[in-house]
Amino acid sequence: MKIRDLPKSPVDARRLRQDRSERFSKVARVFAESIKRNNPLDVAGSNCPILVEGKRDREALRNIGFMGTIELLNRGWDQSKLIAYLYDTYGSRNPIDEGPSIIVLMDWDRTGGRLQSMIRKRLESLDMKIDESLWFSLMRAMKPDGRTVEALNAHTDVLLPLIQEHI
């Protein structure tokens, strides 16, 4: 948070806290849905994998409650090999619920947005259905508090109880 973003009065600070709690509550609902889809042990879960940029992103999602498969973008492969692997491994639709076969979650900064767009275009060109609802929700709600998946670690103590309410 920059100095110009700091509240100028106690009333502004209260509004900022209320706004933050509303944003986190909205994000928690989408997180709960994505965790359910990703969870291989849940009866309603579809074992839908989630694609993130790197190891720290995977750790942040594990801390929030994701127990299923988390694939990494940065694994030393070129983009074509990664896209082919994702298509070959997960197909165009999830076999359990016929929904999206993968959840794509890049950072919501400029580079992450470019990666998200590139991955979306390449996977959709193979008629692969993807889920971006978590990315869109985080992009809208979390920008003032962080612009990366790994930055969610700083908010785990607030997010976990909210997510548990929706699971």
BELBEL-V288642 format. One record per pair of residues at least 12 apart in sequence whose ideal C-beta (glycine too) atoms are under 10 Angstrom apart, sorted by the first residue. I is the first residue (numbers start at 1). J is the second residue. Records with the same first field share a line. If there is no record, write none. Layout:
I=J ; J
//
This chain:
1=16 ; 144 ; 145 ; 146
2=144
5=144
16=144
19=141 ; 144
20=141 ; 142 ; 144 ; 145 ; 155 ; 158
21=158 ; 162
22=141
23=137 ; 138 ; 140 ; 141 ; 142 ; 143 ; 144 ; 145
24=141 ; 142 ; 145 ; 155 ; 158 ; 159 ; 161 ; 162 ; 163
25=141 ; 159 ; 162 ; 165 ; 166
26=137 ; 140 ; 141 ; 162
27=134 ; 137 ; 138 ; 140 ; 141 ; 142 ; 145 ; 152 ; 155 ; 159 ; 162 ; 163
28=64 ; 137 ; 141 ; 158 ; 159 ; 160 ; 161 ; 162 ; 163 ; 164 ; 165 ; 166 ; 167
29=137 ; 162 ; 163 ; 165 ; 166
30=133 ; 134 ; 135 ; 136 ; 137 ; 138 ; 141 ; 163 ; 166
31=61 ; 64 ; 65 ; 66 ; 134 ; 137 ; 138 ; 152 ; 159 ; 160 ; 162 ; 163 ; 166 ; 167
32=65 ; 162 ; 163 ; 164 ; 165 ; 166 ; 167
33=103 ; 131 ; 133 ; 134 ; 137 ; 163 ; 166 ; 167
34=48 ; 50 ; 61 ; 64 ; 65 ; 66 ; 68 ; 103 ; 105 ; 131 ; 133 ; 134 ; 135 ; 137 ; 163
35=50 ; 61 ; 64 ; 65 ; 66 ; 67 ; 68 ; 134 ; 163 ; 166 ; 167
36=48 ; 65 ; 68 ; 166 ; 167
37=49 ; 50 ; 66 ; 68 ; 94 ; 96 ; 97 ; 99 ; 100 ; 103 ; 131 ; 133 ; 134
38=50 ; 61 ; 65 ; 66 ; 67 ; 68 ; 69 ; 70 ; 103 ; 131 ; 134
39=65 ; 66 ; 67 ; 68 ; 167
40=67 ; 68 ; 69 ; 96
41=67 ; 68
42=67 ; 68 ; 167
44=96 ; 97
45=67 ; 68 ; 96 ; 97
46=68 ; 94 ; 95 ; 96 ; 97 ; 98 ; 99 ; 100 ; 101
47=67 ; 68 ; 69 ; 90 ; 94 ; 95 ; 96 ; 97
48=68 ; 69 ; 90 ; 94 ; 96 ; 97 ; 99 ; 100 ; 101 ; 102 ; 103 ; 130 ; 131
49=66 ; 68 ; 69 ; 70 ; 71 ; 86 ; 89 ; 90 ; 94 ; 101 ; 102 ; 103 ; 104
50=66 ; 68 ; 69 ; 70 ; 71 ; 102 ; 103 ; 104 ; 105 ; 131 ; 134 ; 149
51=69 ; 70 ; 71 ; 72 ; 73 ; 82 ; 86 ; 90 ; 102 ; 103 ; 104 ; 105 ; 106 ; 115 ; 116 ; 119 ; 123 ; 130
52=66 ; 70 ; 71 ; 72 ; 73 ; 74 ; 103 ; 104 ; 105 ; 106 ; 107 ; 112 ; 149 ; 150
53=72 ; 73 ; 74 ; 105 ; 106 ; 107 ; 111 ; 112 ; 115 ; 116 ; 148 ; 149 ; 150
54=72 ; 73 ; 74 ; 75 ; 107 ; 148 ; 149 ; 150
55=70 ; 72 ; 74 ; 75 ; 150
56=148 ; 149 ; 150 ; 151 ; 153
57=70 ; 72 ; 73 ; 74 ; 105 ; 106 ; 107 ; 112 ; 148 ; 149 ; 150 ; 151 ; 152 ; 153
58=70 ; 71 ; 72 ; 149 ; 150
59=149 ; 150 ; 153
60=148 ; 149 ; 150 ; 151 ; 152 ; 153 ; 154 ; 155 ; 156
61=105 ; 134 ; 149 ; 150 ; 152 ; 153
63=150 ; 152 ; 153 ; 156 ; 159 ; 160
64=149 ; 152 ; 153 ; 155 ; 156 ; 159 ; 160 ; 163
65=156 ; 159 ; 160 ; 163 ; 164 ; 167
66=103 ; 105
68=103
69=89 ; 90 ; 102
70=103 ; 105
71=85 ; 86 ; 89 ; 90 ; 102 ; 103 ; 104
73=86 ; 104 ; 105 ; 106 ; 115 ; 119
74=115
79=115 ; 118 ; 119 ; 122
80=122
82=119 ; 122
83=118 ; 119 ; 121 ; 122 ; 123 ; 125 ; 126 ; 128
84=122 ; 126
86=101 ; 102 ; 104 ; 119 ; 122 ; 123 ; 126 ; 128 ; 130
87=101 ; 102 ; 122 ; 123 ; 126 ; 127 ; 128
89=101 ; 102
90=102 ; 123 ; 128 ; 130
91=126 ; 127 ; 128 ; 129
92=123 ; 124 ; 126 ; 127 ; 128 ; 129 ; 130
93=127 ; 128 ; 129
94=129 ; 131
98=129
99=129 ; 131
100=123 ; 128 ; 129 ; 130 ; 131 ; 132 ; 133
101=123 ; 128 ; 129 ; 130 ; 131
102=119 ; 123 ; 128 ; 129 ; 130 ; 131
103=130 ; 131 ; 132 ; 133 ; 134 ; 135
104=116 ; 119 ; 120 ; 123 ; 130 ; 131 ; 132 ; 134 ; 135
105=131 ; 132 ; 133 ; 134 ; 135 ; 138 ; 149
106=118 ; 119 ; 120 ; 132 ; 135 ; 139 ; 148 ; 149
107=135 ; 138 ; 139 ; 146 ; 147 ; 148 ; 149 ; 150 ; 151
108=135 ; 136 ; 137 ; 138 ; 139 ; 140 ; 141 ; 142 ; 143 ; 146 ; 147 ; 148 ; 149 ; 151
109=139 ; 143 ; 146 ; 147 ; 148 ; 151
110=147
111=147 ; 148
112=135 ; 139 ; 147 ; 148 ; 149
113=135 ; 139 ; 147
116=130 ; 132 ; 135 ; 136 ; 139
119=132
120=132 ; 135
134=149
135=149
138=151 ; 152
142=155 ; 159
145=158
//
